[in-house]
Amino acid sequence: MSDKQFVAQPEKQEAGDLAYLYNFICECPNPRITEAIRKLVDSWLEHTGSVPKFTEKLKQALDATDDEVVEICWLLSINPNTPPSVLEDLCRGASSNLLERIAENSNTGASTLAQLSYQAVAEIRIATASNPATPLASIMMMVEDDNPDVRFSIAENPKVPAEALEMLTKDDNPYVKMRAEVTLARSAIRRNVFGE
């Protein structure tokens, strides 16, 4: 795997996308950050044509310290209500730990997950492999990943298509192979019992 810099495609931020921030404000443990975000959201909603991207304007707009920006980005990356466009933007220049949290987020978009599947850090690829929204092309690429933990993560993901699991039942690593067999068997039982 090559260590590629994450390059997100720009997306237009809609004013309606900011509604999730009100939930975030209620969950944020730092009252200074809560008040700053509330003011920023109100300002954005007044001027919907000029909604800034978080990672580019956050520190300036909130007059936040570096530690507060890190805290906000972390809380946004783990919040299941954060819109895919914000998660994509958070990837720019993010640390490996933050990218891993974004890869785990159930609201991360398919294009962002596809980009994360190419990261050099195995933990990011492991998190991407376990996300049910990861595109099939990325899953099929990671089935052949050099790291057995990445392949194991795919093997234990019940949302992975059967064709990927069947490939993993032939894996050289006995743990990956056995896990893929168990996941396939459980998927068959669910289909028979629940009609999934």
GUBAMAR-443990 format. One record per residue: residue in one letter; x, y, z of N, C-alpha, C, O in turn. Coordinates in steps of 0.2 Angstrom, whole numbers, plus 5000, padded with zeros to 4 digits. Layout:
BEGIN
  code  neast  nnorth   nup  caeast  canorth  caup  ceast  cnorth   cup  oeast  onorth   oup
     A      X       Y     Z       X        Y     Z      X       Y     Z      X       Y     Z
...
END
This chain:
BEGIN
  code  neast  nnorth   nup  caeast  canorth  caup  ceast  cnorth   cup  oeast  onorth   oup
     M   5004    4994  5000    5000     5000  5000   5004    5006  5000   5010    5006  5003
     S   5002    5011  4996    5006     5017  4996   5003    5022  5001   4997    5022  5003
     D   5007    5027  5004    5005     5032  5009   5002    5038  5005   5006    5043  5004
     K   4996    5037  5003    4993     5043  4999   4990    5048  5003   4987    5046  5008
     Q   4991    5054  5001    4988     5060  5005   4980    5059  5003   4979    5058  4997
     F   4976    5060  5008    4969     5060  5006   4967    5066  5003   4968    5072  5005
     V   4964    5065  4997    4962     5071  4993   4954    5070  4992   4952    5066  4988
     A   4950    5074  4995    4943     5074  4995   4941    5078  4989   4943    5083  4987
     Q   4935    5076  4986    4932     5080  4981   4928    5085  4984   4924    5084  4989
     P   4928    5091  4982    4924     5096  4985   4916    5095  4984   4914    5093  4979
     E   4913    5096  4989    4905     5096  4989   4902    5102  4991   4905    5105  4996
     K   4897    5104  4989    4893     5110  4991   4890    5108  4998   4886    5103  4998
     Q   4891    5112  5002    4888     5112  5009   4881    5115  5009   4881    5121  5008
     E   4876    5112  5011    4869     5114  5011   4868    5117  5018   4871    5114  5023
     A   4864    5122  5019    4862     5125  5025   4859    5119  5030   4860    5119  5036
     G   4855    5115  5027    4851     5110  5030   4856    5105  5033   4855    5102  5038
     D   4862    5104  5030    4867     5100  5033   4869    5102  5040   4872    5098  5044
     L   4868    5108  5042    4871     5110  5048   4866    5109  5054   4868    5110  5060
     A   4861    5106  5053    4856     5105  5058   4859    5100  5063   4857    5100  5069
     Y   4863    5095  5061    4866     5090  5065   4871    5093  5070   4872    5090  5076
     L   4873    5099  5069    4877     5103  5074   4874    5104  5080   4877    5105  5086
     Y   4867    5105  5080    4863     5107  5086   4864    5101  5091   4864    5101  5097
     N   4863    5094  5088    4864     5088  5092   4871    5088  5095   4872    5086  5101
     F   4876    5090  5091    4883     5090  5093   4884    5095  5099   4888    5093  5103
     I   4881    5100  5098    4881     5105  5104   4879    5103  5110   4882    5104  5115
     C   4874    5099  5110    4871     5096  5116   4875    5091  5119   4876    5090  5125
     E   4879    5087  5115    4884     5082  5118   4891    5084  5119   4894    5081  5123
     C   4893    5090  5117    4899     5093  5118   4901    5095  5126   4897    5098  5129
     P   4906    5092  5129    4907     5093  5136   4910    5100  5138   4910    5102  5143
     N   4912    5103  5133    4916     5110  5134   4911    5115  5132   4909    5117  5127
     P   4909    5119  5137    4904     5125  5136   4907    5130  5132   4903    5133  5128
     R   4913    5131  5132    4916     5137  5128   4915    5135  5120   4914    5139  5116
     I   4917    5128  5119    4916     5126  5112   4909    5126  5110   4907    5128  5104
     T   4904    5124  5115    4897     5124  5113   4895    5131  5111   4891    5131  5106
     E   4896    5136  5115    4894     5142  5113   4897    5145  5107   4893    5148  5103
     A   4903    5143  5106    4907     5146  5099   4903    5142  5093   4902    5146  5088
     I   4902    5136  5094    4899     5132  5088   4891    5135  5087   4889    5136  5082
     R   4888    5136  5093    4881     5139  5092   4881    5146  5088   4877    5147  5084
     K   4886    5150  5090    4886     5156  5086   4888    5155  5079   4885    5159  5075
     L   4893    5151  5078    4895     5150  5071   4889    5147  5067   4888    5149  5061
     V   4886    5142  5069    4880     5139  5066   4875    5145  5064   4872    5145  5059
     D   4873    5149  5069    4868     5154  5068   4871    5159  5062   4867    5161  5058
     S   4877    5160  5062    4880     5165  5057   4880    5161  5050   4878    5164  5045
     W   4881    5155  5050    4881     5151  5044   4874    5151  5041   4873    5151  5035
     L   4869    5150  5046    4862     5149  5043   4860    5156  5041   4855    5156  5036
     E   4862    5161  5043    4861     5168  5041   4864    5169  5034   4860    5173  5029
     H   4870    5167  5033    4873     5168  5026   4875    5161  5023   4880    5159  5023
     T   4869    5157  5021    4870     5151  5018   4875    5150  5012   4877    5144  5011
     G   4876    5155  5009    4880     5155  5003   4888    5154  5005   4892    5153  5001
     S   4889    5156  5011    4896     5156  5013   4898    5151  5019   4901    5153  5023
     V   4895    5145  5019    4897     5140  5024   4904    5138  5023   4905    5135  5018
     P   4908    5139  5028    4915     5137  5027   4916    5130  5028   4912    5127  5032
     K   4921    5127  5026    4923     5120  5027   4926    5120  5034   4930    5124  5036
     F   4925    5115  5038    4927     5115  5045   4934    5115  5046   4937    5119  5049
     T   4938    5111  5042    4945     5110  5044   4949    5116  5041   4954    5118  5043
     E   4946    5120  5036    4949     5126  5033   4948    5132  5038   4953    5136  5038
     K   4942    5133  5040    4940     5139  5044   4939    5138  5051   4937    5143  5054
     L   4939    5132  5054    4937     5131  5060   4940    5135  5066   4937    5139  5070
     K   4947    5135  5066    4951     5139  5071   4949    5146  5071   4948    5149  5076
     Q   4949    5149  5064    4948     5156  5064   4941    5158  5066   4940    5163  5069
     A   4936    5154  5063    4929     5156  5064   4927    5155  5072   4923    5159  5074
     L   4930    5150  5075    4928     5149  5082   4933    5153  5087   4932    5153  5093
     D   4939    5155  5084    4944     5158  5089   4946    5153  5094   4946    5154  5100
     A   4947    5147  5091    4948     5141  5096   4956    5140  5096   4959    5141  5091
     T   4958    5137  5101    4965     5135  5102   4966    5128  5098   4961    5125  5096
     D   4972    5126  5097    4973     5120  5093   4970    5114  5097   4968    5110  5093
     D   4971    5114  5103    4968     5108  5107   4960    5108  5106   4957    5103  5106
     E   4957    5114  5106    4950     5114  5105   4948    5112  5098   4943    5108  5097
     V   4952    5114  5093    4950     5111  5086   4951    5104  5086   4947    5101  5082
     V   4956    5101  5089    4957     5094  5089   4951    5090  5092   4949    5085  5090
     E   4949    5093  5098    4943     5090  5101   4937    5091  5097   4933    5086  5097
     I   4936    5096  5094    4930     5097  5090   4930    5092  5084   4925    5088  5082
     C   4936    5091  5081    4936     5087  5075   4935    5080  5077   4932    5076  5074
     W   4938    5078  5083    4937     5071  5086   4930    5070  5087   4927    5064  5085
     L   4926    5074  5091    4919     5073  5092   4915    5073  5086   4910    5069  5085
     L   4917    5077  5081    4913     5077  5074   4914    5070  5071   4910    5067  5068
     S   4920    5067  5071    4922     5061  5068   4919    5055  5071   4917    5050  5067
     I   4917    5055  5077    4914     5049  5080   4906    5050  5081   4903    5046  5083
     N   4904    5056  5079    4896     5057  5079   4893    5054  5073   4894    5056  5068
     P   4888    5050  5075    4885     5047  5069   4880    5051  5065   4877    5049  5060
     N   4879    5057  5068    4875     5062  5064   4879    5067  5060   4876    5071  5056
     T   4885    5067  5060    4889     5071  5056   4888    5069  5049   4889    5064  5047
     P   4886    5074  5044    4885     5073  5037   4891    5070  5034   4897    5072  5036
     P   4890    5066  5029    4896     5063  5025   4901    5069  5022   4907    5068  5022
     S   4898    5075  5020    4902     5080  5017   4907    5083  5022   4913    5085  5021
     V   4905    5083  5029    4909     5086  5034   4914    5081  5036   4920    5082  5037
     L   4912    5074  5036    4917     5069  5037   4923    5069  5032   4928    5068  5033
     E   4920    5070  5026    4925     5070  5020   4930    5076  5021   4936    5075  5020
     D   4927    5081  5023    4932     5087  5024   4937    5086  5030   4942    5089  5029
     L   4934    5083  5035    4939     5082  5041   4945    5077  5039   4950    5078  5042
     C   4944    5074  5033    4950     5069  5031   4956    5073  5029   4962    5071  5029
     R   4955    5079  5027    4960     5083  5024   4965    5085  5030   4964    5088  5034
     G   4971    5082  5029    4977     5084  5034   4976    5080  5041   4979    5082  5045
     A   4971    5076  5041    4969     5073  5047   4975    5068  5050   4978    5065  5045
     S   4975    5066  5056    4980     5061  5059   4977    5055  5057   4971    5054  5056
     S   4981    5050  5058    4979     5043  5057   4974    5041  5062   4969    5037  5060
     N   4974    5043  5068    4969     5041  5073   4962    5044  5071   4957    5041  5072
     L   4962    5050  5068    4956     5054  5066   4953    5050  5060   4947    5049  5059
     L   4958    5048  5055    4955     5045  5049   4952    5038  5051   4947    5036  5048
     E   4955    5035  5056    4952     5028  5059   4945    5029  5061   4941    5025  5060
     R   4944    5035  5065    4937     5036  5068   4933    5037  5062   4927    5035  5062
     I   4935    5041  5057    4930     5043  5051   4929    5036  5048   4923    5036  5045
     A   4934    5032  5047    4932     5026  5043   4927    5021  5047   4924    5017  5044
     E   4927    5022  5054    4922     5018  5058   4915    5021  5058   4910    5018  5059
     N   4915    5028  5056    4908     5031  5057   4903    5028  5051   4905    5028  5045
     S   4897    5027  5054    4892     5024  5049   4889    5029  5044   4886    5027  5040
     N   4891    5035  5045    4888     5040  5041   4893    5042  5035   4892    5047  5032
     T   4899    5039  5036    4905     5041  5031   4902    5039  5024   4900    5033  5023
     G   4903    5043  5019    4901     5042  5012   4906    5037  5009   4911    5036  5010
     A   4903    5033  5004    4906     5028  5000   4913    5031  4997   4918    5027  4997
     S   4913    5037  4994    4919     5039  4991   4924    5041  4996   4930    5039  4994
     T   4923    5043  5002    4927     5044  5007   4930    5037  5009   4936    5037  5010
     L   4926    5032  5010    4928     5026  5012   4933    5023  5007   4938    5019  5008
     A   4931    5024  5000    4936     5021  4995   4943    5024  4996   4948    5021  4995
     Q   4943    5031  4997    4949     5034  4998   4953    5031  5004   4959    5030  5004
     L   4949    5030  5009    4952     5027  5016   4955    5020  5015   4960    5018  5018
     S   4952    5017  5010    4954     5010  5009   4961    5009  5006   4964    5004  5006
     Y   4964    5015  5004    4971     5015  5001   4976    5018  5006   4982    5018  5004
     Q   4974    5019  5012    4979     5022  5017   4984    5017  5019   4983    5011  5019
     A   4990    5019  5020    4996     5015  5022   4995    5012  5029   4998    5007  5030
     V   4992    5016  5033    4991     5013  5040   4986    5008  5040   4980    5009  5038
     A   4988    5002  5043    4983     4996  5043   4977    4997  5047   4972    4995  5045
     E   4977    5001  5052    4972     5002  5057   4966    5006  5053   4960    5005  5054
     I   4968    5010  5048    4963     5014  5045   4960    5009  5040   4953    5009  5039
     R   4963    5005  5036    4961     5000  5032   4956    4995  5036   4951    4993  5033
     I   4958    4993  5042    4954     4988  5046   4947    4991  5047   4942    4988  5047
     A   4947    4998  5049    4941     5001  5051   4937    5002  5045   4931    5001  5045
     T   4940    5003  5039    4936     5004  5033   4933    4997  5031   4928    4997  5028
     A   4937    4992  5032    4934     4985  5030   4928    4983  5034   4924    4979  5032
     S   4928    4986  5040    4922     4984  5044   4916    4988  5044   4911    4987  5046
     N   4917    4994  5040    4911     4998  5039   4907    4995  5033   4909    4994  5028
     P   4900    4994  5035    4895     4992  5030   4894    4996  5024   4892    4993  5019
     A   4896    5002  5024    4895     5007  5018   4901    5007  5013   4901    5010  5008
     T   4906    5003  5015    4912     5003  5011   4910    5000  5004   4907    4994  5004
     P   4912    5003  4998    4910     5000  4992   4913    4993  4990   4919    4992  4993
     L   4910    4990  4986    4912     4983  4984   4919    4983  4981   4923    4978  4983
     A   4920    4988  4977    4927     4988  4974   4932    4988  4979   4937    4985  4978
     S   4931    4992  4984    4936     4993  4989   4937    4987  4993   4942    4985  4995
     I   4931    4984  4995    4931     4977  4998   4935    4972  4995   4939    4968  4997
     M   4934    4971  4988    4937     4966  4984   4945    4968  4983   4948    4963  4983
     M   4946    4974  4984    4954     4976  4984   4957    4974  4990   4962    4971  4990
     M   4953    4975  4996    4956     4973  5002   4956    4966  5004   4960    4964  5008
     V   4952    4962  5000    4952     4955  5001   4959    4952  5000   4961    4947  5003
     E   4963    4956  4996    4970     4954  4994   4975    4958  4998   4981    4958  4996
     D   4973    4961  5003    4978     4965  5007   4983    4961  5010   4982    4955  5012
     D   4989    4964  5011    4995     4960  5014   4994    4959  5021   4997    4954  5024
     N   4990    4963  5024    4989     4963  5031   4983    4958  5033   4978    4959  5031
     P   4985    4953  5037    4979     4948  5038   4974    4951  5043   4968    4948  5043
     D   4975    4956  5047    4970     4959  5051   4965    4963  5047   4959    4963  5048
     V   4967    4966  5041    4963     4969  5036   4958    4964  5033   4952    4965  5033
     R   4961    4958  5031    4957     4953  5028   4952    4950  5034   4946    4948  5032
     F   4954    4949  5040    4950     4946  5045   4944    4951  5047   4939    4949  5048
     S   4946    4958  5046    4940     4963  5047   4935    4962  5042   4929    4962  5043
     I   4937    4960  5036    4932     4959  5030   4928    4953  5032   4922    4952  5031
     A   4932    4948  5034    4929     4941  5035   4924    4941  5041   4919    4937  5041
     E   4924    4946  5046    4920     4946  5051   4914    4951  5050   4910    4951  5054
     N   4914    4954  5044    4909     4959  5043   4903    4956  5039   4903    4953  5034
     P   4897    4955  5043    4891     4952  5040   4888    4955  5034   4884    4952  5030
     K   4890    4961  5033    4887     4965  5027   4891    4964  5021   4889    4967  5015
     V   4897    4961  5021    4901     4960  5015   4898    4955  5011   4895    4950  5013
     P   4898    4956  5004    4895     4951  4999   4898    4944  5000   4904    4943  5001
     A   4894    4939  4998    4896     4932  4999   4902    4931  4995   4906    4927  4996
     E   4903    4934  4989    4908     4933  4984   4915    4935  4988   4920    4931  4987
     A   4915    4940  4992    4921     4942  4995   4923    4937  5001   4929    4935  5002
     L   4918    4935  5004    4919     4930  5010   4921    4923  5007   4925    4920  5010
     E   4918    4921  5001    4920     4915  4998   4928    4915  4996   4931    4910  4997
     M   4930    4921  4994    4937     4922  4992   4941    4921  4998   4947    4918  4998
     L   4939    4923  5004    4943     4923  5010   4942    4916  5013   4947    4914  5018
     T   4938    4912  5011    4938     4905  5014   4944    4901  5011   4945    4895  5013
     K   4947    4904  5006    4953     4901  5003   4960    4904  5005   4965    4903  5003
     D   4959    4909  5010    4965     4913  5013   4970    4908  5016   4969    4903  5019
     D   4976    4910  5015    4982     4907  5018   4982    4907  5026   4984    4902  5029
     N   4979    4912  5028    4979     4913  5036   4973    4909  5038   4967    4910  5037
     P   4974    4904  5043    4969     4900  5045   4964    4904  5049   4958    4902  5049
     Y   4965    4909  5053    4961     4913  5056   4956    4917  5052   4950    4917  5053
     V   4959    4920  5046    4954     4923  5041   4950    4918  5038   4944    4919  5037
     K   4953    4912  5036    4949     4907  5033   4943    4905  5037   4937    4905  5035
     M   4944    4903  5044    4939     4901  5048   4934    4906  5049   4928    4905  5049
     R   4936    4912  5050    4931     4918  5051   4927    4919  5045   4921    4920  5046
     A   4929    4919  5039    4925     4919  5033   4920    4914  5033   4914    4915  5031
     E   4922    4908  5035    4918     4902  5034   4912    4903  5039   4906    4901  5038
     V   4914    4905  5045    4908     4906  5051   4904    4912  5048   4898    4911  5049
     T   4906    4917  5046    4902     4923  5043   4897    4921  5038   4891    4922  5038
     L   4900    4917  5033    4896     4914  5028   4890    4910  5030   4885    4910  5028
     A   4892    4905  5035    4887     4901  5038   4882    4905  5042   4876    4903  5041
     R   4884    4910  5045    4879     4914  5049   4874    4918  5044   4868    4918  5045
     S   4877    4920  5039    4873     4924  5034   4868    4919  5031   4862    4921  5029
     A   4870    4913  5029    4865     4908  5026   4860    4906  5031   4854    4906  5029
     I   4861    4906  5038    4856     4905  5043   4851    4911  5043   4845    4910  5043
     R   4854    4917  5043    4850     4923  5043   4845    4923  5037   4839    4925  5038
     R   4848    4921  5031    4844     4921  5025   4838    4916  5026   4832    4918  5024
     N   4840    4910  5028    4834     4905  5029   4829    4907  5034   4823    4905  5033
     V   4831    4909  5040    4827     4911  5046   4823    4917  5045   4817    4917  5046
     F   4827    4922  5043    4824     4929  5043   4822    4931  5036   4819    4937  5035
     G   4824    4928  5031    4823     4930  5024   4827    4936  5022   4824    4939  5017
     E   4832    4937  5025    4837     4943  5023   4840    4942  5016   4843    4946  5014
END
